[in-house]
Amino acid sequence: MSAVHQGLALILGLGNPGREYARTRHNAGFMVLERLAESWRAPLATKKKFHARVALVERDGFKALLAEPETFMNASGEAAQALANFYQVAPERMLVIVDDADLPLGEIRLRPRGSSGGHHGLESIEQHLGTREFPRLRIGIGRQETGEREITDYVLSKFRPAESELLEKALTRAADQVECWFRDGIQPAMNRFNGKIV
């Protein structure tokens, strides 16, 4: 039995709530989580005390909590802390799914820990939990061609139609990687799924 199965697993997809942010690059974490929720037939419901939409699921005899913070991205840690505290989830059993502008579209990367890389959602979670020792799955969204570091407008933009096929493949692969992490643990999930979609 892998370490991830020693109790409830918390799977947290990050993004911004609201229709105007749907399908934007910064909401790649939401998109993966919603794909999982649909696949697992686990409809998300708002729970105000957690500042999140959540669904509790049981698969293969193990339990997972799917969650989307309803705070904005920069305050994602509020939901992460509330959920982790209430359900007594250790950091290594909390997987956070985020967009990453430093990875090209079509590449995903799961790591057991790491820095925020300037991602405000990860920064908020690290601040609230007081640790970086939690797995994170980064979904490549590419970077604007200008190469500028100020990318706020870019990450809040929607994916282009020409990117849709590769995006769909990346979201499916990321959802499969989350399921592998949940079932088999982080090392098999990293070995099987990290990298570019060929």
C-alpha positions in Angstrom: 0.0 0.0 0.0 1.4 3.3 -1.0 1.8 6.3 1.4 -1.0 8.2 -0.3 -3.5 5.5 0.8 -2.8 6.0 4.5 -6.0 8.0 5.1 -8.0 10.4 3.0 -6.4 12.1 0.0 -7.1 15.7 -0.8 -7.0 16.7 -4.5 -7.1 20.4 -5.0 -7.5 22.1 -8.4 -6.6 25.8 -8.5 -8.3 28.5 -10.5 -10.5 31.6 -10.3 -14.2 31.3 -9.7 -16.7 32.9 -12.0 -18.0 32.5 -15.5 -15.6 35.2 -16.9 -12.6 33.0 -15.9 -13.9 29.7 -17.2 -11.5 28.0 -19.7 -8.7 30.6 -19.1 -5.1 29.4 -18.8 -5.0 30.2 -15.1 -7.9 27.7 -14.6 -6.1 24.7 -15.9 -6.2 23.2 -12.3 -10.0 23.6 -12.3 -10.3 22.0 -15.7 -8.4 18.9 -14.6 -10.3 18.6 -11.4 -13.7 18.9 -13.2 -12.6 16.2 -15.6 -11.8 14.0 -12.6 -15.1 14.8 -10.9 -17.0 13.9 -14.1 -15.1 10.7 -14.6 -15.6 9.6 -11.0 -19.3 10.7 -11.1 -18.6 13.0 -8.1 -20.6 16.3 -8.5 -18.9 19.3 -6.8 -21.0 21.2 -4.3 -20.3 24.5 -2.5 -19.3 24.2 1.1 -19.0 27.7 2.6 -17.1 26.7 5.7 -14.3 25.4 3.4 -14.5 28.3 0.9 -14.6 25.6 -1.8 -16.7 23.3 -4.0 -16.0 19.8 -2.9 -16.9 16.1 -3.6 -16.0 13.2 -1.4 -15.5 10.0 -3.4 -14.5 6.4 -2.7 -12.6 4.4 -5.3 -10.9 1.0 -5.0 -11.6 1.1 -1.2 -9.8 4.5 -0.7 -11.3 7.9 -0.2 -10.5 11.2 -1.9 -11.8 14.7 -1.5 -11.9 16.7 -4.7 -11.9 20.5 -4.1 -11.9 23.7 -6.0 -11.3 26.8 -3.9 -14.0 29.5 -4.4 -11.6 32.2 -3.2 -9.6 33.8 -5.9 -6.3 32.2 -6.9 -4.2 34.4 -4.6 -6.1 33.2 -1.5 -6.2 29.5 -2.4 -4.5 28.7 0.9 -7.6 29.6 2.9 -9.5 26.6 1.4 -6.5 24.3 1.5 -5.9 25.0 5.2 -9.6 24.7 6.1 -9.9 21.4 4.3 -6.6 20.0 5.6 -7.4 20.9 9.2 -11.0 19.6 9.2 -10.2 16.3 7.4 -6.8 15.9 9.1 -4.9 15.5 5.8 -1.1 15.5 6.0 0.7 17.6 3.4 2.0 14.6 1.5 -1.5 13.4 1.0 -2.6 16.7 -0.6 -2.1 17.0 -4.4 -2.4 20.5 -5.8 -3.1 21.0 -9.5 -1.9 24.3 -11.1 -1.2 26.0 -14.4 2.5 26.7 -15.2 3.5 29.3 -17.8 7.1 28.0 -17.8 6.0 24.7 -19.2 4.9 24.4 -22.8 1.3 23.5 -23.5 1.2 19.7 -23.7 3.7 19.1 -20.9 2.8 18.1 -17.4 5.0 17.6 -14.4 4.3 16.1 -11.0 6.7 16.6 -8.1 6.5 15.6 -4.4 7.5 19.1 -3.2 9.1 22.3 -4.5 9.0 26.0 -4.7 6.0 28.0 -5.8 7.9 29.2 -8.9 6.1 32.6 -8.5 2.7 31.0 -8.7 0.4 32.9 -6.4 -1.9 30.0 -5.6 1.0 27.8 -4.5 2.5 30.7 -2.5 -0.8 31.1 -0.7 -1.0 27.4 0.1 2.6 27.3 1.3 2.0 30.3 3.5 -1.2 28.9 5.1 0.2 25.4 5.6 3.7 26.5 6.6 5.3 24.0 4.3 6.3 23.2 0.8 6.2 19.5 1.4 3.1 18.7 -0.6 2.8 17.2 -4.2 2.0 19.6 -7.0 1.0 18.8 -10.6 1.9 21.5 -13.0 0.0 21.8 -16.3 1.9 23.6 -19.0 0.0 26.5 -20.5 2.9 28.0 -22.6 4.2 31.5 -22.4 3.3 34.5 -24.5 5.6 35.0 -27.4 6.9 38.3 -26.2 8.7 36.5 -23.4 7.8 39.2 -20.8 7.8 38.2 -17.2 4.6 40.2 -16.5 2.0 37.6 -17.6 -1.2 38.5 -15.8 -3.2 39.3 -18.9 -1.8 36.2 -20.6 -2.7 33.7 -17.9 -6.2 35.2 -17.7 -6.7 34.8 -21.4 -8.6 31.9 -22.9 -6.9 29.1 -24.8 -6.9 29.6 -28.6 -8.9 27.3 -30.8 -5.7 26.1 -32.4 -4.6 24.9 -29.0 -7.8 22.9 -28.2 -6.7 19.5 -29.4 -3.4 19.5 -27.4 -5.1 21.0 -24.4 -7.7 18.2 -24.3 -4.9 15.6 -24.5 -3.0 17.3 -21.7 -6.1 17.5 -19.5 -6.8 13.8 -20.0 -3.2 12.8 -19.3 -3.2 15.0 -16.2 -6.4 13.4 -14.9 -5.0 9.9 -15.6 -1.8 10.9 -13.6 -3.9 12.1 -10.6 -5.7 8.8 -10.6 -2.4 6.9 -10.8 -1.1 9.0 -7.9 -4.2 8.2 -5.9 -4.1 4.5 -6.7 -0.3 3.7 -6.8 1.6 6.6 -5.2 3.7 9.4 -6.5 6.7 7.6 -8.0 4.7 5.5 -10.4 2.6 8.5 -11.4 5.8 10.6 -12.1 7.5 7.8 -14.0 4.5 7.0 -16.2 3.1 10.5 -17.0 5.6 13.3 -16.5 6.8 15.0 -19.7 5.5 16.1 -23.1 2.6 14.6 -25.0 4.0 13.1 -28.2 
